[in-house]
Amino acid sequence: MDTFSVGDIFYRLAGIYVIRWLIINRKRIFKDTKNWFLDIGTTLSIAYFFSMSFGHLTITDNLFTNP
């Protein structure tokens, strides 16, 4: 029996949400192209920086560790 994690459920829900958002905002691509691309860029950059924060040591951990 295969197991799955909560992350699998999260990614599927996020994928469904992205598809839903694209369907709802498909007319904005042509009418308001600049703001549509700004929305996409902002969302992707927030997701990128949020994902980069996992699994890294904090600055204080890096400064006060013994070599």
Backbone as XML, in Angstrom:
<?xml version="1.0"?>
<chain id="A" units="angstrom">
  <residue number="1" name="MET">
    <atom name="N" x="0.843" y="-1.180" z="0.000"/>
    <atom name="CA" x="0.000" y="0.000" z="0.000"/>
    <atom name="C" x="0.890" y="1.245" z="0.000"/>
  </residue>
  <residue number="2" name="ASP">
    <atom name="N" x="0.684" y="2.108" z="-0.962"/>
    <atom name="CA" x="1.463" y="3.337" z="-1.043"/>
    <atom name="C" x="0.892" y="4.375" z="-0.103"/>
  </residue>
  <residue number="3" name="THR">
    <atom name="N" x="1.780" y="5.145" z="0.454"/>
    <atom name="CA" x="1.344" y="6.232" z="1.324"/>
    <atom name="C" x="1.585" y="7.550" z="0.611"/>
  </residue>
  <residue number="4" name="PHE">
    <atom name="N" x="0.903" y="8.551" z="1.063"/>
    <atom name="CA" x="1.107" y="9.881" z="0.515"/>
    <atom name="C" x="1.148" y="10.854" z="1.674"/>
  </residue>
  <residue number="5" name="SER">
    <atom name="N" x="1.758" y="11.986" z="1.416"/>
    <atom name="CA" x="1.933" y="12.969" z="2.473"/>
    <atom name="C" x="0.911" y="14.092" z="2.333"/>
  </residue>
  <residue number="6" name="VAL">
    <atom name="N" x="0.898" y="14.921" z="3.344"/>
    <atom name="CA" x="0.037" y="16.097" z="3.321"/>
    <atom name="C" x="0.488" y="17.034" z="2.210"/>
  </residue>
  <residue number="7" name="GLY">
    <atom name="N" x="1.771" y="17.041" z="1.914"/>
    <atom name="CA" x="2.302" y="17.870" z="0.837"/>
    <atom name="C" x="1.710" y="17.505" z="-0.513"/>
  </residue>
  <residue number="8" name="ASP">
    <atom name="N" x="1.470" y="16.195" z="-0.729"/>
    <atom name="CA" x="0.834" y="15.772" z="-1.984"/>
    <atom name="C" x="-0.550" y="16.385" z="-2.123"/>
  </residue>
  <residue number="9" name="ILE">
    <atom name="N" x="-1.301" y="16.371" z="-1.049"/>
    <atom name="CA" x="-2.638" y="16.973" z="-1.068"/>
    <atom name="C" x="-2.526" y="18.475" z="-1.303"/>
  </residue>
  <residue number="10" name="PHE">
    <atom name="N" x="-1.569" y="19.114" z="-0.634"/>
    <atom name="CA" x="-1.378" y="20.558" z="-0.793"/>
    <atom name="C" x="-1.049" y="20.906" z="-2.243"/>
  </residue>
  <residue number="11" name="TYR">
    <atom name="N" x="-0.143" y="20.149" z="-2.865"/>
    <atom name="CA" x="0.245" y="20.446" z="-4.245"/>
    <atom name="C" x="-0.915" y="20.233" z="-5.215"/>
  </residue>
  <residue number="12" name="ARG">
    <atom name="N" x="-1.727" y="19.239" z="-4.967"/>
    <atom name="CA" x="-2.889" y="19.029" z="-5.837"/>
    <atom name="C" x="-3.898" y="20.157" z="-5.680"/>
  </residue>
  <residue number="13" name="LEU">
    <atom name="N" x="-4.146" y="20.564" z="-4.455"/>
    <atom name="CA" x="-5.063" y="21.682" z="-4.240"/>
    <atom name="C" x="-4.507" y="22.973" z="-4.846"/>
  </residue>
  <residue number="14" name="ALA">
    <atom name="N" x="-3.204" y="23.183" z="-4.709"/>
    <atom name="CA" x="-2.586" y="24.370" z="-5.300"/>
    <atom name="C" x="-2.690" y="24.331" z="-6.817"/>
  </residue>
  <residue number="15" name="GLY">
    <atom name="N" x="-2.501" y="23.167" z="-7.416"/>
    <atom name="CA" x="-2.635" y="23.035" z="-8.859"/>
    <atom name="C" x="-4.056" y="23.313" z="-9.331"/>
  </residue>
  <residue number="16" name="ILE">
    <atom name="N" x="-5.033" y="22.801" z="-8.601"/>
    <atom name="CA" x="-6.432" y="23.062" z="-8.940"/>
    <atom name="C" x="-6.729" y="24.548" z="-8.813"/>
  </residue>
  <residue number="17" name="TYR">
    <atom name="N" x="-6.194" y="25.174" z="-7.759"/>
    <atom name="CA" x="-6.419" y="26.605" z="-7.569"/>
    <atom name="C" x="-5.798" y="27.422" z="-8.708"/>
  </residue>
  <residue number="18" name="VAL">
    <atom name="N" x="-4.614" y="27.046" z="-9.155"/>
    <atom name="CA" x="-3.949" y="27.765" z="-10.250"/>
    <atom name="C" x="-4.755" y="27.631" z="-11.534"/>
  </residue>
  <residue number="19" name="ILE">
    <atom name="N" x="-5.223" y="26.416" z="-11.830"/>
    <atom name="CA" x="-6.034" y="26.211" z="-13.029"/>
    <atom name="C" x="-7.319" y="27.020" z="-12.941"/>
  </residue>
  <residue number="20" name="ARG">
    <atom name="N" x="-7.950" y="27.031" z="-11.768"/>
    <atom name="CA" x="-9.172" y="27.810" z="-11.572"/>
    <atom name="C" x="-8.911" y="29.296" z="-11.781"/>
  </residue>
  <residue number="21" name="TRP">
    <atom name="N" x="-7.778" y="29.795" z="-11.229"/>
    <atom name="CA" x="-7.438" y="31.209" z="-11.365"/>
    <atom name="C" x="-7.217" y="31.572" z="-12.833"/>
  </residue>
  <residue number="22" name="LEU">
    <atom name="N" x="-6.527" y="30.689" z="-13.583"/>
    <atom name="CA" x="-6.287" y="30.951" z="-14.998"/>
    <atom name="C" x="-7.585" y="30.987" z="-15.798"/>
  </residue>
  <residue number="23" name="ILE">
    <atom name="N" x="-8.509" y="30.090" z="-15.473"/>
    <atom name="CA" x="-9.798" y="30.070" z="-16.176"/>
    <atom name="C" x="-10.586" y="31.338" z="-15.881"/>
  </residue>
  <residue number="24" name="ILE">
    <atom name="N" x="-10.610" y="31.747" z="-14.627"/>
    <atom name="CA" x="-11.359" y="32.946" z="-14.247"/>
    <atom name="C" x="-10.755" y="34.196" z="-14.882"/>
  </residue>
  <residue number="25" name="ASN">
    <atom name="N" x="-9.433" y="34.278" z="-14.952"/>
    <atom name="CA" x="-8.757" y="35.479" z="-15.432"/>
    <atom name="C" x="-8.277" y="35.391" z="-16.875"/>
  </residue>
  <residue number="26" name="ARG">
    <atom name="N" x="-8.809" y="34.474" z="-17.666"/>
    <atom name="CA" x="-8.332" y="34.317" z="-19.041"/>
    <atom name="C" x="-8.624" y="35.538" z="-19.908"/>
  </residue>
  <residue number="27" name="LYS">
    <atom name="N" x="-9.688" y="36.255" z="-19.630"/>
    <atom name="CA" x="-10.011" y="37.447" z="-20.423"/>
    <atom name="C" x="-9.083" y="38.615" z="-20.091"/>
  </residue>
  <residue number="28" name="ARG">
    <atom name="N" x="-8.533" y="38.616" z="-18.872"/>
    <atom name="CA" x="-7.612" y="39.683" z="-18.464"/>
    <atom name="C" x="-6.296" y="39.632" z="-19.219"/>
  </residue>
  <residue number="29" name="ILE">
    <atom name="N" x="-5.943" y="38.492" z="-19.773"/>
    <atom name="CA" x="-4.671" y="38.361" z="-20.495"/>
    <atom name="C" x="-4.612" y="39.378" z="-21.630"/>
  </residue>
  <residue number="30" name="PHE">
    <atom name="N" x="-5.722" y="39.572" z="-22.325"/>
    <atom name="CA" x="-5.746" y="40.466" z="-23.473"/>
    <atom name="C" x="-6.177" y="41.882" z="-23.105"/>
  </residue>
  <residue number="31" name="LYS">
    <atom name="N" x="-7.028" y="42.020" z="-22.116"/>
    <atom name="CA" x="-7.530" y="43.341" z="-21.751"/>
    <atom name="C" x="-6.568" y="44.108" z="-20.856"/>
  </residue>
  <residue number="32" name="ASP">
    <atom name="N" x="-5.923" y="43.418" z="-19.935"/>
    <atom name="CA" x="-5.070" y="44.075" z="-18.939"/>
    <atom name="C" x="-3.759" y="43.289" z="-18.807"/>
  </residue>
  <residue number="33" name="THR">
    <atom name="N" x="-3.026" y="43.197" z="-19.916"/>
    <atom name="CA" x="-1.849" y="42.335" z="-19.999"/>
    <atom name="C" x="-0.781" y="42.689" z="-18.973"/>
  </residue>
  <residue number="34" name="LYS">
    <atom name="N" x="-0.487" y="43.977" z="-18.819"/>
    <atom name="CA" x="0.580" y="44.402" z="-17.909"/>
    <atom name="C" x="0.289" y="43.967" z="-16.479"/>
  </residue>
  <residue number="35" name="ASN">
    <atom name="N" x="-0.905" y="44.237" z="-15.975"/>
    <atom name="CA" x="-1.238" y="43.861" z="-14.600"/>
    <atom name="C" x="-1.372" y="42.353" z="-14.441"/>
  </residue>
  <residue number="36" name="TRP">
    <atom name="N" x="-1.768" y="41.649" z="-15.504"/>
    <atom name="CA" x="-1.853" y="40.199" z="-15.436"/>
    <atom name="C" x="-0.460" y="39.606" z="-15.234"/>
  </residue>
  <residue number="37" name="PHE">
    <atom name="N" x="0.514" y="40.098" z="-16.000"/>
    <atom name="CA" x="1.886" y="39.618" z="-15.841"/>
    <atom name="C" x="2.469" y="40.025" z="-14.489"/>
  </residue>
  <residue number="38" name="LEU">
    <atom name="N" x="2.097" y="41.199" z="-13.986"/>
    <atom name="CA" x="2.542" y="41.592" z="-12.647"/>
    <atom name="C" x="1.975" y="40.661" z="-11.583"/>
  </residue>
  <residue number="39" name="ASP">
    <atom name="N" x="0.723" y="40.272" z="-11.714"/>
    <atom name="CA" x="0.129" y="39.310" z="-10.779"/>
    <atom name="C" x="0.860" y="37.975" z="-10.808"/>
  </residue>
  <residue number="40" name="ILE">
    <atom name="N" x="1.133" y="37.495" z="-12.004"/>
    <atom name="CA" x="1.840" y="36.217" z="-12.153"/>
    <atom name="C" x="3.249" y="36.319" z="-11.558"/>
  </residue>
  <residue number="41" name="GLY">
    <atom name="N" x="3.976" y="37.387" z="-11.904"/>
    <atom name="CA" x="5.340" y="37.568" z="-11.399"/>
    <atom name="C" x="5.393" y="37.701" z="-9.889"/>
  </residue>
  <residue number="42" name="THR">
    <atom name="N" x="4.458" y="38.445" z="-9.339"/>
    <atom name="CA" x="4.418" y="38.615" z="-7.884"/>
    <atom name="C" x="4.143" y="37.289" z="-7.191"/>
  </residue>
  <residue number="43" name="THR">
    <atom name="N" x="3.183" y="36.549" z="-7.691"/>
    <atom name="CA" x="2.838" y="35.260" z="-7.090"/>
    <atom name="C" x="4.003" y="34.285" z="-7.170"/>
  </residue>
  <residue number="44" name="LEU">
    <atom name="N" x="4.657" y="34.215" z="-8.314"/>
    <atom name="CA" x="5.789" y="33.297" z="-8.463"/>
    <atom name="C" x="6.963" y="33.697" z="-7.579"/>
  </residue>
  <residue number="45" name="SER">
    <atom name="N" x="7.227" y="34.998" z="-7.453"/>
    <atom name="CA" x="8.352" y="35.415" z="-6.617"/>
    <atom name="C" x="8.071" y="35.158" z="-5.143"/>
  </residue>
  <residue number="46" name="ILE">
    <atom name="N" x="6.840" y="35.377" z="-4.700"/>
    <atom name="CA" x="6.494" y="35.077" z="-3.308"/>
    <atom name="C" x="6.627" y="33.581" z="-3.051"/>
  </residue>
  <residue number="47" name="ALA">
    <atom name="N" x="6.145" y="32.754" z="-3.969"/>
    <atom name="CA" x="6.260" y="31.306" z="-3.814"/>
    <atom name="C" x="7.719" y="30.867" z="-3.803"/>
  </residue>
  <residue number="48" name="TYR">
    <atom name="N" x="8.549" y="31.484" z="-4.657"/>
    <atom name="CA" x="9.967" y="31.134" z="-4.717"/>
    <atom name="C" x="10.672" y="31.474" z="-3.407"/>
  </residue>
  <residue number="49" name="PHE">
    <atom name="N" x="10.482" y="32.688" z="-2.916"/>
    <atom name="CA" x="11.155" y="33.085" z="-1.688"/>
    <atom name="C" x="10.618" y="32.344" z="-0.479"/>
  </residue>
  <residue number="50" name="PHE">
    <atom name="N" x="9.329" y="32.004" z="-0.488"/>
    <atom name="CA" x="8.758" y="31.223" z="0.608"/>
    <atom name="C" x="9.347" y="29.822" z="0.627"/>
  </residue>
  <residue number="51" name="SER">
    <atom name="N" x="9.514" y="29.227" z="-0.551"/>
    <atom name="CA" x="10.066" y="27.879" z="-0.607"/>
    <atom name="C" x="11.555" y="27.868" z="-0.271"/>
  </residue>
  <residue number="52" name="MET">
    <atom name="N" x="12.252" y="28.957" z="-0.524"/>
    <atom name="CA" x="13.677" y="29.021" z="-0.206"/>
    <atom name="C" x="13.924" y="29.118" z="1.297"/>
  </residue>
  <residue number="53" name="SER">
    <atom name="N" x="12.915" y="29.508" z="2.060"/>
    <atom name="CA" x="13.114" y="29.681" z="3.494"/>
    <atom name="C" x="13.108" y="28.358" z="4.250"/>
  </residue>
  <residue number="54" name="PHE">
    <atom name="N" x="12.677" y="27.273" z="3.630"/>
    <atom name="CA" x="12.653" y="25.977" z="4.294"/>
    <atom name="C" x="13.991" y="25.280" z="4.151"/>
  </residue>
  <residue number="55" name="GLY">
    <atom name="N" x="14.431" y="24.662" z="5.242"/>
    <atom name="CA" x="15.624" y="23.846" z="5.188"/>
    <atom name="C" x="16.937" y="24.587" z="5.282"/>
  </residue>
  <residue number="56" name="HIS">
    <atom name="N" x="16.915" y="25.855" z="5.599"/>
    <atom name="CA" x="18.146" y="26.621" z="5.710"/>
    <atom name="C" x="18.384" y="27.006" z="7.166"/>
  </residue>
  <residue number="57" name="LEU">
    <atom name="N" x="19.642" y="27.104" z="7.513"/>
    <atom name="CA" x="19.978" y="27.571" z="8.853"/>
    <atom name="C" x="19.746" y="29.070" z="8.934"/>
  </residue>
  <residue number="58" name="THR">
    <atom name="N" x="19.382" y="29.521" z="10.109"/>
    <atom name="CA" x="19.207" y="30.949" z="10.299"/>
    <atom name="C" x="20.566" y="31.618" z="10.422"/>
  </residue>
  <residue number="59" name="ILE">
    <atom name="N" x="20.591" y="32.915" z="10.349"/>
    <atom name="CA" x="21.852" y="33.658" z="10.446"/>
    <atom name="C" x="22.509" y="33.421" z="11.800"/>
  </residue>
  <residue number="60" name="THR">
    <atom name="N" x="21.726" y="33.417" z="12.870"/>
    <atom name="CA" x="22.318" y="33.207" z="14.198"/>
    <atom name="C" x="22.889" y="31.806" z="14.325"/>
  </residue>
  <residue number="61" name="ASP">
    <atom name="N" x="22.293" y="30.824" z="13.688"/>
    <atom name="CA" x="22.860" y="29.470" z="13.709"/>
    <atom name="C" x="24.192" y="29.433" z="12.976"/>
  </residue>
  <residue number="62" name="ASN">
    <atom name="N" x="24.299" y="30.161" z="11.890"/>
    <atom name="CA" x="25.543" y="30.206" z="11.125"/>
    <atom name="C" x="26.646" y="30.973" z="11.872"/>
  </residue>
  <residue number="63" name="LEU">
    <atom name="N" x="26.287" y="32.013" z="12.589"/>
    <atom name="CA" x="27.287" y="32.843" z="13.254"/>
    <atom name="C" x="27.841" y="32.193" z="14.510"/>
  </residue>
  <residue number="64" name="PHE">
    <atom name="N" x="27.006" y="31.469" z="15.227"/>
    <atom name="CA" x="27.420" y="30.976" z="16.526"/>
    <atom name="C" x="27.686" y="29.476" z="16.563"/>
  </residue>
  <residue number="65" name="THR">
    <atom name="N" x="28.063" y="28.909" z="15.451"/>
    <atom name="CA" x="28.422" y="27.487" z="15.436"/>
    <atom name="C" x="29.936" y="27.368" z="15.508"/>
  </residue>
  <residue number="66" name="ASN">
    <atom name="N" x="30.385" y="26.308" z="16.131"/>
    <atom name="CA" x="31.826" y="26.049" z="16.211"/>
    <atom name="C" x="32.271" y="25.353" z="14.933"/>
  </residue>
  <residue number="67" name="PRO">
    <atom name="N" x="33.412" y="25.755" z="14.383"/>
    <atom name="CA" x="33.895" y="25.126" z="13.147"/>
    <atom name="C" x="34.340" y="23.702" z="13.316"/>
  </residue>
</chain>
